[in-house]
Amino acid sequence: MKFSDNLQKLLPFGYLFLVVLGILKESIFYYQIDINILKYSNLMDILISPIATLTSNLVVFIAVIIFSIILYAYPAFLAKKLDKKWAQKLSGLKNSETLSEDQVKNHFTNFFAVLLACGLFSFFIGIGFGQGKVLAKRINNSSVKYDHILNYNSGEAEIIYLIDVNSVYYFYVSKGSKTIKLAPIGSVKNIELTLNKRLK
């Protein structure tokens, strides 16, 4: 049974949901290093936050794609076996004989949407909390790798651990310090990656 037509109607709401998840993830991540990220972000940073999170790591991106495909296939499989009692029980759709085809499609579309929403919520919240906790611990233990050099327009330079960057600020920790610093993009001439694992 196909329910992709119904999914198209949910896409705008899906992206809005992703944006909210992106905001929650960033807020939870930065909260653990005592930064209110919304004060240092513009609208574009907020809008691309979920996409940036999903594409930040190839393994994570592939895992999310596979997870989404499995979640799509699961309701489709149950829809094909709807004449079986176990399928009706798993899908939460009883007395399917009395429902129209459109009602069944809507049910499975909503079923897929709820599964995907729960999965993405767990992913974004989990990754925000986990990454933030690990980063805070590494900064406290001075175990971060200072693999960037930040060159300012003034001619000064700092060896840093780069936490993140958005369209307005660089977020980093200087070597020998546990203080988190923010440098406006306009004050930086360039940034050097000194330890590049891909280029040896």
N, C-alpha and C positions, 0 to 999 in steps of 0.2 A: 504494500500500500504506500502510495506516495503522499507525503505531506509537505513537500518543499515549497509549494505555493503559499501555504499558510505561514511558513517560516519567514518568507520575504516581508510579510507584514510586521514581523517582530524585529527586523533588523535595526530600524531606528532606535527602538527601545533597548535593543541589545547593545548598541554602541554607547548609549547614554549610561547603561548599567556598567559597561567597561570603564567609562570615564570616572564614575563614582568609585569603582573598585581601585582605579589607579590613584585617585586622591587619597583613599583610605590607606593604600599600601605605602605611598610616599609619606603620609602623615605619621603612620606607625613607625616606619623606618627612621625618619629624622627625629621623632619624639624621643627615641632612645639615646640620641646624642644631643638632646636639649635644643633642637631647632624647630621652629614653626615654619615649615617649608612653604606654606601658602603665602607668607609674608614676603618671600623671596622668589616667587614664581609669577609669571604672567599667564594670560589665558592660553596661549599656544602650548606652553609647557604642560599645563593641566590636560589639554585636549590630546596631546600625543603621549602622555604618561603611560597609558595601558599598552600602547603599541611598542613603546620603548622597552617596557618591562618584558613583553613577550619575545622581542627580538634581541634582547641583550645577551642571550646565551643560546647557541645553536641546539644544545641538548634539550633545554627547556622548551624552545620553540617546537621542536619535533615531538616532544612528549605531549604538549598541549594539542597539537594537530591530531596525533594518534588518539588521545583521550576524547577529543571531539568526534572523531570518526566512529569510535566505539559507542559513544553515547547516542549517535545518530542511528547506528545499525541496530542497537538494542531495541528501541521502540518499533523500528521497522520489522524486526524479527517477530516481536510479540504480536504485531498487527497481522502478520501472515498466519499466525497460529491462534487467532482469536477464537476459533471454535473449540479450543482446548480449555478446560477449567483452570489449569495451572497458569496459562497465559493471561486469562482474565484476572486471576488473583494477583499476579505480578504487576500487571498494568493498572490495576485498580478499576477496571472497567467490567462491571457486571451487567448481565442482561443486555449484551451488545446486540442481540437480535432485534430489540425494540428501538434501536437507535438508527438514525439515517447515516449514510456514508459520510456526509459532511460533519456530523456530530462526532463520529469516530475519528475522522482526520483531525478535528480540532482538539479532541482529547489527547491524541498522541503527539500533536504539535506542542501542546502545553506540557505534556509529560516530559518530552525531550528538553524543552526550555527550562523547566524546573531542575532537571538533573544537571544540565550544563551550568545553570546559574549557581547551584550549590557547589559544583566542582570548581568553578572559577573563583567563587568567593573564598573557598578554602585555600586555593592556590595563592591568590593575591595577599590575603591576610597572613597566611603562613610564611610566605617569602619575605614580606615586610617585617614581620616580627623576628624571624630567624636571622635575616641579614643584618638587621639593626642590632640585635643582641650580640652577634659575633663581632661586628665592627666595634661596638662600644668596648667589648672585652679586649680586643686586639689593641685599641688605642690606649686603654688603661695599662696594658702589659707592655706597651711600646714594641709590639711584635708586627706592626704593619711594615710593608716593604716600600721604601721611599724610592719609587721607580720613575719619577718625573722631575723635571727641572722647569720651574716657572720663571720666565724671563719678563720682567716688567718694562714698560715704555721708558722708565727713568734710568734704565741700565742695570738695576739691581736684579738679583736672581736668588731663588730659593730651591733647595732640594725638598721635595714634598711627596706625600702620599695623597693622591687625588681620590677623594671620596666620590664626587660626582660633578657634573657641570650641566647647567641649563642655559637658556638664552640670555640670562642676566649675570649670573655669578659662577665662579669656580668655588667649589667647596673642598677644602684640603687641610692637611695637618703637616706642619713644617717638621723637618728632621730635628730631633732633640726636644720636641715640644709635644704636649698633649692637648694643646689648645686648638680648637677647630677655627679655621679662618675662612673668610669669604672675600674673594677678590672680584671686583666688577670686571666684566669681559673687556670693557674699553681700556682698562689700565694694564692689560697684559699684551705684550708684543707677540710672544709665541710660547708654546709649551713643548718640551722635549720628552720623549719616552726613552728613558735610558736603558730599561730592561725589557726588551721586546722578545718574547719567547718564539715568535714566528720568524724573526729575522736574526739569525745567529751567524 
